[in-house]
């Protein structure tokens, strides 16, 4: 048998362990700001794509509909998003980023960038670009498989 035989040398194990550290660091840092990962994902998606239906927002962010409802309830209560019935289909809600939500998203984006710096600290700029490119290819492949 060739290649790694120890579990701790398997790429799948290394990815899983690293993802665990990434998640922990992000949760700790966002929690210190009174936010969750879902908050940043939703606000960033609205900033990037503009107003969208609640269902499309869930699909685009990978957040399950039941979790999306709770997240949007919290974001709306804080004044970060507004939900209104879709004028073309009153059964759907359109979610919009508010000015307060944009400021919140900017603050969370800054913190997320700092998390990347902490997580990737041992890598050079070139290694970071290479890692991001490789992970992007892997994710795209498995998302379409």
KATAGI-V173980 format. One record per helix or strand of 2 or more residues. SS is the DSSP state (h for helix, s for strand). FROM is the first residue (numbers start at 0). LEN is the number of residues. If there is no record, write none. Layout:
ss = [SS/SS]
from = [FROM/FROM]
len = [LEN/LEN]
//
This chain:
ss = [h/h/h/s/h/h/s/s/h/h]
from = [6/10/36/51/53/64/80/88/98/124]
len = [3/22/13/2/8/13/6/9/21/20]
//
